[in-house]
Amino acid sequence: RTLAPSPLLRFSVLAAGRRMAPYGAKARGWSVADVADFVKTSGFPEYQDTFRENFIDGKRLLKFSSNHLPQLGIQQFQHIRILSLRIRKVLKVCIEWEAANADPEKQMDLHASRIQSLARGKISRKRVDELKEERVEKQREAYDKLLHDEQRAAQAIQRRARGMQDRKKVRQQRERGELPGQRRVSFEPSEEEAG
């Protein structure tokens, strides 16, 4: 879609062989002070400090809509309407100026950088998916290790319990004299031998 040049662009002043930029054409580069001056010249000097305190520069201003202004404390409907219209006019002039004075090489660089950023985005999405898979794999490994550790702990408890039962049996057998090699050998002659 092509934009028809606004009257501001048609009647721009020629100076030293170059067209002078109309007011608002370079709004993206405005500083916070420039934006405050724009608000003041738009007829709202009472909101000048509000824009300064919120560090609204040209890039931010051009993204503003009527929904953003109440968040800054501008509550009167008429003020919101007028400021929104003025911001949209400046945005239109800025877009037209940038389109009319676009350097073809810069446009190519811009498109190339957009394509590269899209490619990086796809690569980064792929990397995000890889990282998610790695995280899931680590969680599985941690879960398996935990299960293995729990099983080893249960086995150790069972061994201890068996060992305790075995020791208890051994103790009882010792007390009764039933352990192998525990038969008491008597060196005294028995009554049969003595007689």
URTA-V764857 format. One record per helix or strand. SS is the DSSP state (2 for helix, 1 for strand). FROM is the first residue (numbers start at 0). TO is the last residue. If there is no record, write none. Layout:
ss=SS from=FROM to=TO
ss=SS from=FROM to=TO
This chain:
ss=2 from=6 to=9
ss=1 from=13 to=14
ss=1 from=17 to=18
ss=2 from=26 to=28
ss=2 from=31 to=40
ss=2 from=44 to=52
ss=2 from=57 to=62
ss=2 from=65 to=71
ss=2 from=76 to=99
ss=2 from=103 to=175
ss=2 from=190 to=193
